[in-house]
Amino acid sequence: MLYISRWKTILIWLTVAVSVVIAMPNFFSNEQLASFPSWVPSKKVTLGLDLQGGSHIMLKIEKADIIKERLETTVGDIRNSLREAGIRYTGLSGVGQQIQVRITDADKIEAAKEALTPLTQAVSVGGLTGGTVQEVTMTEGEGGLLRLNLTDAGIDYRTASALTQSIEVVRRRVDELGTTEPLIQRQGEDRIIVQVPGLTDPQRLKSLLNQTAKLTFHMVDTSMPVEEAINGRPPASSEVLYSMDDPAVPYLVEKRSLVSGENLVDAQATFNQQTNEPVVSFRFDSKGAQRFAQATQQNVGRPFAIVLDDQVISAPVIREPIVGGSGQISGGFSVEGANDLAVLLRAGALPATLTVVEERTVGPGLGADSISAGLNASVIGAIAVVLFMLAFYGTFGVMANIALAANITMIFAALTTLGSTLTLPGIAGIVLTMGMAVDSNVLVYERIREEVKNGRSLAQAIDVGFKKAFATIVDANLTTLIAAVVLFFLGSGPVRGFAVTLAVGIVTTVFTAFTMTQWLMAMWFRWRRPKHLPKSIRTGMFDTQNIRFMAIRKFTFATAGALIAASLIGFVVVGLNLGIDFKGGSLIELKARQGAADIGDIRERLSELNLGEIQAQGFGDPSSVLVRLQSQEGGENAEQSAISLVRQELQDQYEFRRVEVVGPAVSSDLTANATIGVGVSLLLILIYIWFRFEWQFAAGAIIATLHDVILTLGLFVVTGIEFNLTSIAAILTIIGYSLNDTVVVYDRMRENLRRYKKMPLDVLIDASINQTLSRTVLTAATTLIALLALYIFGGEVIASFTLAMLFGVLIGTFSSIYMAAPVLIAFKLRPESFQQEDKGAEGEILPAGKAGA
């Protein structure tokens, strides 16, 4: 009977109470939380950059810089080793990863090899596992030629070390900006992700992260005029460097540095007391102070150059020895420029150049608009779903709505506890969960109705209904969970946020369906002691349906085949309107500071910048414009230069609400990950369905799913909607939803195959579809209601995502009936594959609308 133990009751409500306490801060402002007692939880879900504004930047360490530095260092080490050993040589040079040197005295070759042997010894890589790596190998050629090669393993080791060091330097630089809760983490073998919420000046952040900030002090070479060095050949020990001025001023500078930035212990932006101009005051450690004092004592009256990343900041004349270990750097700085230089010097130099390969910046104004749109869509969708459930289920609908409220609360509690980031697609995931959450309740309620209809008492029907629905609900939700897990591991940014929200929603949905709803049902039954189902349940209208779905299967197959062929032809001939995620380039959302945006003027002004193809179109209201720039031929640095040019041209008249820049390296990775993601999710789902059912079911599910994916791609081709990362998220979610539908129908078919072994397969399939028709219609309707609210009220940013989802729900419902089911007939599925469960039912043939549960 309906018995819920006291401990289970306590556990259910304790879980709900804890979830309410944890989730509660999310429904109050920070000012309101500050007025609460200190013991009240205050941790909130972290808002993504698309909701609170800020910058997401992906940096790539330049491996070429690592190789160049190792090559120069190794050449220097070879020179020093041979000189110390008194061995004469010639032709010492290095190209790529190979260095060669010729020993002039044949009798000294073995001695030279012995002198260079320390360079070839393995070095310890440290870490928990230990191990060593050989960075240099040496081979001997003819005529005393020695070749030393930098190994790939050694370069990889140096790159990994440089990346670890770079992360620390980047963290120090970002912390100096005074931002709150920045995220800095490694991605892959050579990339760093930097996310800074609430940052209003992404250009300043990029300039801080782009610079190596290698500071050195050199003597200016006065042995010859710099013009002569430029036109002729400078001394071997010197080189020509240019200043940061406009126009740049050349200096002939000695290569040997007097002191480097490694000896700095502090740098602060201050003002020169005599000229009142911004300067940077610096202070050396004891070793640096000693070397600086010695250098200035020996070179009084000569100019020396302060060099930052191979550019001369200033070149003052040494008037007197500087023995205090401190000094000032002046170079016509602005206040912000002096501050930024001080930040760079305090944080330390990067071991290699970091290139911005991806940038996604959202202005705080757009973030606030996104929050408002997301909340409005969520509230409207929730109200619509609640009213829908009340209209069809009455008392049972109240229980479902209570479970839905607990479900949403638990989602926020889980996201808060996990420290997950809530993005705009994440809000879409919550809205989608609301639509799908009622599916579990509908499955249970319809099972209960069937059991009552088949002659069981209401108490027995409730017990059996929950038990029979459990396997179906788990099967259906696991397929969507697989898609969410694949999205999480192969997605990035907002897509990953959507995956987390969807996955958490699936888990909480299953929990509430089999704990809270069951408890509420048991309490209602004990309180009311009903003999019959409540009259407020209005889904009986589907019981009289006896639709012959399989009678038109050839027509629907032919129609679907024609649409698939048209979609594939359109995909090949016309192609998708690929967004910058997949083909690289830049996307900029602008909002006019006054009045309406002049799209024609924007096109004309940007076309003069020689940035290639430029698209400008209206976006939402008349004051907003979406600008797309093609991928620049010069690579990642050219992409950043293009954005800078656009900013300079338009920032006076337009607010930059959103900027997305994807370089060619990232776009190729995203394309590969997206393709792998769809393939892996389909494979895992195929394996799961094959394991749970028969191979015919697995094949049918995959064919139906491919139908949905191809037709969704056809929608993108026909409408010209931009295909981007969120489109991949939509496709994977459609896969999960479609399979959810298909598995429910398959589960009923499997059950009927075990019971009615002599029933013709097409009749049995029709019966199974009719038996689950109420669930199919109600679940599709609630999901469509929630998505429609998101499409209408969720804003332009996710409009294409929700449109694809709306289309996917419709064709997913179609394919679960007209694609997945007929395939079983084509593959000649036989009842003998299933063991009989109910012997008394064997051979009984019931009409499609009356078949047993």
N, C-alpha and C positions, 0 to 999 in steps of 0.2 A: 504494500500500500504506500501512500504518499507519506513517508516518514523521513524527516530531516533531523539528524542528531543535533543535540545541543552544541557539541563541539564544532560541527560543520556550520551551524548558524552563527556561532561566535566568530569563526574564521572568516566567513563571508562578510559580515558587517564590520569586522576589524579591518579587513582589507579595504573595504569601501571607505571607512573612517580615516584610515591612514592616507589613502589616496586623496581624500578631500583636504586634509591638513597640508599635504605636500603640494597639491595643485592650487590651493587657495591664494597664495601670493600672486599668481599669474592674473588674477582678476582684480587686483588693486594697483594703483599707481605707486611709484617709488615714494612720493610724498606721503601718501596714506600709510604705507608700510613703515615709514620712519616714525610715525606717531604711535605705532603699536608697541606693546611690551617687548623687551629684548628676547624673551623666550619663544616668541611667535616665529615660526619659520619665515624666512625672507628670500630664500633662493627662488629664482624664476627661470623659466625656459629662456635660453639664450636666443635672441632674435638674429636671424641671418642678415647679411648685408643688404639683401633686397628689401628688408623690412625696416631696418634702422639706418640705412645708409652706411657708406664706408667703402673701403677698397680691398679687392682681392687681387694679389699680384703673384704670378709664378715666375721665379727666377731660375735661369739655367747657368750653371758654372761652365765657363769656356774651357774645354779640355785642351784646346790649342794653347792657351796660356800656360797650363800646367806643363805641357810638353816643352814649350819654349823655355820656361824657367828651368826645368830639369836639364835641358840641353845646355843652356848657358852655364849652369852650375857645374855640370859634369865636365864641360870644356875647361872651366877654371880649375877644377880639381886635378884634371890631367896635367895642365900646365904647371901647377904648383908641385905636383908629385914628381914630375920629370926634372924640374929645376932643382928641387931639394936633393934628388939623386944624382945630380950633375950629368944628366943624359941630354945630349943634343938631339934636336928633332926639327922637323919641318912639315909644312902642310897640315897643321892642326885646324880642322874645320868640322862643322856639324850641320847636317841637313835632315829634317824630319826627326826620326828617332835613331839615326846612325851618326857616329863620330869616327873620324879616321885621323891617324897621325903616322908620319913616317919617321922611323928612327934612322938617323944618318950614319951612325957607327954600327956596323954589323955585329961587332963584338958586344955591343951593349943591349942587344934585343932581349936576351933573357933577363938582364937586370931591369930593363924597362917593363917587361911583363910582371916581374916581381914587384916593382914599384907601384904598378897599377892594379895589382891583385886585390888590395883592400876595397877598391871601388866595386868589384864583382862579388864581394861577399854578401850573403843573405842577411837581411835586416829583420828584426823582430817586428811583427805587426801588432803585438800587444793584444788586449782584449781578454775575455774569459777563456777562449779556446787556445790562445797563444798562436804559435805558428810563425813561419818566416816567409819572406818573399825575396827573390833575387831581382834587383832593379836593373843591373847592368850585366851583359855578357860580353866576352872578349874573344875574338878570333884573329888568327895571324894570316896575313896574305904574303905575296911575294915582295922581295926587295925591302924588307923591314917595315912593311905596312901593317899596322895594327888597327882593327876595327872594333869599336865598342858600340853595342846596341842597347838602347833603352827598351826593356821588355814591356809587353802589354800588361802583364801582371803588376809590374812596378808602377806603371802609369795609373792603372786602376787603383792601386793602393794610395798613391799620392792624391788622386782625385777624391777618393773617399775621405782622406784626411783633410783635404782642403774644404770639402763640403761641410764636414763637422765643424771646422774652424769658422767657416763662413756663417753657419747658422748662429754661432755665438756672437760674432761681430754684428750680424743683422739684428739679433735680439737686443744687443746693447744700443744700437742706433735707433731702433724703433722705441725702446723704452725711454730714450732721451727726449722723444717727442711729447711724452706725458700722456699718451693715449691709454685708454682703459681696455683691459683684457685682449691684447693682441694675440693672434694665433700664429705661431711660427713653427713649421714642421717640415721634415724631410719628405720628399716624394720621389721614389725611384732612386736611381744611381747618381743623378747629377742635377736634381732640381730641389728648390725650396719654395714652399707656399707661405706667403705672408698675407694675413687677413687682419685689417685694422678697422674695427667698427667705429662709426661716427666720424671718420676722418673727412674733413671738408676740402683738403688740398692734396689730392693724389699726386700732383706734379712734384710737390716738395718731397713726398715720400720716395717717388721714383728717382729723383735726383740724388737723394741720400743713399739709396740702395745701389744705384748704378755705378757710383764712383768707387774705385779701388781704395782711394785715400792713402796712397803710399807717399808719405812725406819724407823728403830728403833735403839736406843742405849741401851745396856744392860751391866750389870756388869758380868764379867766372874767369875763363881763359882770355887773358889780354895779350897773348903773344902774337896775335894777328887780328885784323879787323873781321867782324862777323860776316860782312858782305863778301870778303875774299874767301872765307870758309864755305859760304853757300855756293859761290860760283866755281870755286876750285875744289880742293880736298882738305878737310879739316885735319888737325893732328890726330894721330891714332888714339890718343888718350882723351880726346874731347869730342863733343857732339853739339849740333845746333838744336836748341829747343826754343819754343815760342811762348810768349806770354799769353795771359788770358784776356788781354786788352782787345779792343776792336777799333782799328786794325791791330793784329797781333805784332808784337815786337820780337825780333829774333835775338837770341843770346848764344854765344859760344861758351859752353859749360863743360867743365872737367867731368869725366864719367865717374871718377872715384868720389863717393860721398863722404863728407866730413862726419856727419851725424845723421841718423835716420829716425823716423817716427817711433821706432820700437823703444827708443830711450825716453819718450815723453811720458810724464806721469800726470800731467794735467793740462787742459787747454780751456780757456774761458773767453767769451766775447765781452770786450770792455770798450772804453772810449779813450782815445789818445788825449792826454790832459792839455797838450799844447794846441792841437788842431781840432779837437773835439770830433774827430772822425772815428767810425767804428773800426776796431782792430781786434786781433786775436792774441791774447797773452798766453804764453806757453811756459812750461817748466820741465826741465830734464831731471832724470834720476842722476845719481852721483857719477856713474860711468859716463853718461851723456854730457853732464856739466863739465867734467874734466876734459873730455875730447873737444867740446865746443870752445872752452876757454883756451886750450892749447892752439886750436886752429885760428881763433881770432887774434891771439897774441902774435902769431907768426905772420899774419896777413893784414896788419893794420894799413889802411889806405887803399886796400883792394876791395872791389865789389864781390859779394857772394850771392848766390841765387838760392831762393827758397822754392823748391820744386814740388808740386803736387800732381801725381799721375802724369809725369812727363810734360807738365806745363809750368812755366815760371809764374809764381804768384807775385813776387817782387824781387828786386836785386839791389839791396841797399849797399852802401860803402861802409866798411868797418872803420869807424872813427876812432874807436878805442877797444881794448880787450874786454870781452863780455865774460866775466868770471863768476857771476852769481848763479849761473845755471838757468836763467830765465830771460825772456825777451818778448818782443812783439812782432806780429806779422801784419803789415798794412798792405792793402792792395785796392783801395777804392771800394771797399765793401759797403753794401747796405747793411742795416741792422740784422735783417733776416739772414743775409749771406754770411755775416760774421758768426751768427749763432750756428748756422748749419756747418760751417767749417770747424767750429769748436766741437760740435757733436761728432763729426767724422773723426777728428783727431783723438778725442777721448775714447771713442769706441774701438779704435784701432783699424789697421789696414786689412783689406781682404786679401787672401792669398792668390786670388785670381778674379778676373772680371766676371760680374754677374749680369746676364742679359735678361731683360724682361721679355718673356715669350708669351705671356698671357696676362691680360688686365681686365678686370670687371669692376667698375666703379658705379655706385649708386648714390645720388645726392640725397640728403636728408629729407627734402621735400617729397621726392618720389617715394621714399621709404614710408613716410607718414601716409601718403595716399594709398600705398599698397596695403598697409595695415587696415586702414578704413575700409577699403574695398573687400579685403579678405574677411573681415569681421562681419560686414553687411551680408556678404554672400553666405557665410556660415550660419548666421542667425536666421536669414530667410529660408535657407535650405533646411535647417533644423525644424523650424516652425512648420514648413510644408510637409516634411516627413512625419512629424508628430500628428498633424491633422489627418494625414492619409491613413496612418495606422489606426487612429481613433475611428475614422469613418468605416473601415472595413472590419475591425475586430472589437470595437467597443471596450469591454472590460479587459479582454486579453491585450488590446492595444495599449491600455494604460500601463499594464505590466511591461510590455515591450518598450514603452517610452521611458519608464523608470530605469530599465536596464540600459537603454541608450544613453541617458544622462550619466549613469554610473560609468558607462563605457568611455565617454568623452573625458570625464574627470580622471579616469585611470590612465588614459592616453597622456594627458597633461602631466600627471604625476610621474609616469614612466619617463617621459621626455625630460622632466626636471631632474629626476634622480640620475638618469644616464648622462646628464650634461649635454644632451643633443641640441642641435641648432634648428630652430623652427624657421623654415623659409616659406616663400609664397607658394611654391609647389607643395610644401609640407602642409599648408592650410588646405590646399586642394586634396591632399591625401586624407585629411580629417573629414572633409566634406564627402569624399568618396566613401570613406568608412561608414559615415552615417547612413548613406544609401544602402551599403552592403550589409551593415550590422543587422538590419531588420530581417535579412534573408534567413539567418539562423532561427529567429523567432517564427518566421513564416513557415519554415520547414517543420518545426516542432508543432505549431498550431495545426497545420494541415494534416500531419500524421495523427494527431489526437482526433481530429474530425473523422478521418478515415476509420480509425479503430472504433469510434462510437457508431459509425455507419455500418460497420461489420458486425455489430451486436455486442461489443464489450460494454461493461459499465463505465461510467465516466472516470472513476478512480483508476480502473485498470487501463483505460485508454490513455490517461495522462502518463501513467508509469511506462507503458509500452511505447507511447509516442516519443518520449524523451530518449528511451533506449535505442529505438530504431533510427531516430534522426541523428544520433551521435556520430555513427560511422560516416554517414553522408556529409555531415557538416565538416568533419575533420578532413575527409578526402577533398572536398570542394575548396576549403580554405588553404590546405597545404599547397595546392597548385599555385595559388596567388602568392603564397609565402615564398615559394621557390623563385618566382619572378622578382619579388622584392629583394631577396638576398643577392641575386645576380646583379640587380641594379645597384645595390650598396657597394659591392666589391669592384664593379667595373665603372660605376658612375663617379661624378665629382660634383662638388658644390651643391646647388639647389636640387639636382637630381638625387644625390645621396640623401639629402634631407627628406625628400619625398619618399624614398625607399624606407628610411627608418620609421617615418610616421605610419606608412602603410603596414609595415611588418608589425609594429607595436599594436596598431589597430586590429589586425587579424588575431593576435594573441588575446587581447582584451575582449574581443567579440566572442571568441570561443568560450572564454572564462565566464562572461556574464550570461551567456545563453544557457550554460549548464550548471550554474550555481545560483545566481540571483533570480533569473526567470523561474527556475525550478522551485526555489524557496518561496517566491511570491505566489506561484501557482498552488503550492502546498498550503500556505497560510490562507489563501482565498478559499480553498476547498474546505479546510477545517472550520473556517468562520461561517461560510454560507451553506455548507453541506448540500450542494446542488445535486440534482438527479439528472439534469440535462445540460447540454452546452448552452451558454448564454445566447439569447436571441439577437444580441447586438453583433454577432459574427455574421458577416454578409458575403462570405466567399462561396456559399452554396450555389451561386449562379453558375459556377464552373462545373458542377457535378453532372449536369445534364448534357454536357458537351460530348459528342462522339464524332470528333473531326477525323476524317480519313486523310491524315497527313501524307502517308506513303503512297496514296493513290496518284499524287501529282509529283512524285519524286523525280521522274524523268524530266518533267518540265523544269522543276527547280534546279536540277543538276545542270541542264542545258543553259538555263539563264545564268546560273552562277559561273559556269564555265566560260560563257561569253563575256561576262563582266571581268573575270580573272584575265582572260586573254586581252581585253581592251586595256586593263590596268597595266599589264606587262608591256604591251606595245607602247602605251603612253610613257611608261617608265623608261623604256629604251630610246624612244624617238624624242620625246619632249624632255624627259628627265625631271628630277626634283629641283625645286627652288632651294638649293642648299644654303643654309645660313653660315655665318662665319665660323661656327664650331667645326664645320667639316671642310670648308675651302679656305679658311683663313680670311683675314681682313679686319675691318673695324666697323662697329655699329655705334651710333651716337644718337641719343634721344635729347632733343633740344626743346626748350620752352621759352617763348618770347617774353622778355622782361616787361614789355608793354604791348597791348593790343594783339592782333593776329600775326602769325608767322608768315613771312613772305617767302614761299618755297622757291619761286622763280629767282629771286635775288640770291638765295642761298646757293642754288645750283650754279648760277653765274659766277659768284665770288669764289666758290670752291673749284670750279673748273679751271680757273686761272692759276691754281696752285700746282698743276701738273701731277695730280695724284692718281691718274688713270680714271677708270669708270666710277662715276659717282651717282648714287640714287638718293633722291630726297622725296619723301611722301608724307602726307598728313597722317597723324597718329592720335586718334581720340578726338580731343577738342581742337578748335581752329588755331590755338596758340602753340600746339605741339607738332613737332616734326621728327621723323625718323630718317637719319642719314646713314647710308652704307658706303664704305670705301672698299674698293677691291684690294686683294692682297698685294702688297708692295713687293717689287722685284728684289729689293735690297735686303730681304730677310727681316729678322725681328727688330733690329735697330731702325730700319726704314719705317716699320709700322709705327714705332713710337714717334719718329720724326714727323710722320703724317698727322698724327693726333695733335702734336704740338703746333703745327701750322694751322690746323683747323681751329684750335683754341685761340690762337692769336688773331685769327680773322673774325671769329664770331662771338667771342666771350663778352664783348661790350653790349651786344644786343640780345644775346640769348643765354639762358641758364643751362648748363650741362647737367641734365638730370641723370643720365645713365651713359656710361662709356664701356664698351666691351671690345677688347683687342685680342685676337688670337693669331699667333704666329704660325708659320708653316709646320714647324716641328710639333706643336701641340695639336693642330688640326689633324695631322696624319695619325697621331696617337689616338685622338678621340674617335676618328673614323674606324680604326682597327678595334678599339674597345667596344664601340657600339655594335659592330658586326659580330664580334665574338660574344657579346652579351646576349643578343637575340638567339644566336646559335646554341650557346650553352644552356640557356633557359629552356629552349625547346627540347634539347636532348635530355635534360634532367627530368622534365615533366613527362616526356615519353617513357623514360625508364620507370618513373613512379607509377604511371597508369598501367604500364605493362606488368609491373609487379603486383598491383592491386587487382587488376582485371585479367583480360586475355589479350593476346597480341592484336586481335581484330579491333578491340576497343582502343588500344594505344594508337594503331594506325588511323582509325577513324578520328580520334581526337587531334592528331597532328594534321590530318588533311583539313579538318574544320578550322584549325588554328591558322594554317597557312592561308586558307581562304580569307580569314579575317585580316591577316597581316597584309596580304597582297591588295585587297580592296581598300584598306586604310591608306596604303601607299598610293593607290589610284585616286583617293580623295585629295591627297596632297598634290598630285600631278594636275588634276582637273581644276582645283581651286587656286593653285599657285601659292598656297600658304607656305611660309618659310619652314623648312625642315631643319630642326636643330636638336640639341640634346634633350629638351623637354619632349620633343616628338618621339624620341626613342623611349623615354619614360612612359609616354602615352601608349605606345605599341606594346611594351612589355606588360603594362597594366591591362590592356585589352586582352592580351594572351591569357593573363590570370583570370580575368572576369569571364571570358568565353569558356575557358576550361572549367571554371566553377559551375557554369550553367550545364556544360556537357556532362560533367561528372555526376551531377544530380540526376539527370535523365538516364545516364548509363547505370547508375546505382539501382534505379527502379527497374530497368531492363534486366539487370543481373538477377535481381530478386524474383522477378516474374519468370525468367528462364528456369530458375530452380523449381518453381512451383507448377508451371504449365508447360510440360515437356512436349505435348502434342499440339500446342497452339501454333498456327502458322506464324512465321517470324514477322511478316509485315503487320499482321493483326496484333501481335504481342507488342510490337514497337508503338503502334498507334495507341494501344491501351496504356502503355507506360507514359507516353507523352501527355495524354489526356489526364492521367492521374496526377502528373506534376504540373499541369497547365496553370493552376491557380498560383503556385509558387513562382513559376516562370514569369507570369504577367505581373504579379505584385512586386517581385524583386526588381524586375526591369523598370517598373514604373517608379518605385521609390528612388532607385539609383539615377534614373533620368531626371526626376524632380530635383534632386540635390545638385546634379551636374548642370542642369539648366539654370539654377540660381547662381551657380558659380560662373557660368558663361555670361549671363546678363549683368551681374553685379560685381564680378570679380576683377574687372579692369582689363585693359588691353594687353597687358604683359603676358597673361596666361590664357587669353581668349583662344589662340590656336590650339593650345594644349587641351582645353575643355571641349572645343569643337570636335577634335579627334576622338576624345573620350565618348562624347555623345554618339557619334557615328559608330564607334566601336561597340557600345552597349547594344545598339540596334542590330548590327550585323552579327554580333556575338550571340544574341538571342536567336536570330534566324539560323545561324550555322549549327547551333546545338540541336535544332529540330530537323532542318532540311539538309544538312551536310553530314554531321556526325552519325545520325541514325541510319540513313540509307546505305552508308558505307558498309555497315554490318551485313546487310542483305547481299551487297556485291561481293563481300568476302566470305559469304556462306557460313556465317556463324551458326553453330549447332547447339541445341540445348544439352546434348550429351556431354558438353564440356563442363557442365555444372552439376554438382551433387544435389540430390533432392533434399529439400529441407522439410517441406510439409507434404507427407505422403498422401494424406487425405485429399489433397487438392489436385493430384496428378490426373491429367486428362480432362480436367474441367475447362471449358471455354466460356469466358464471360465477354459480354459486350465491352467495347473499349472504354466506355464511361463507367462501367460497373466492376471492372477487374479488381481482384482482391489486392490488399495492400502489400 
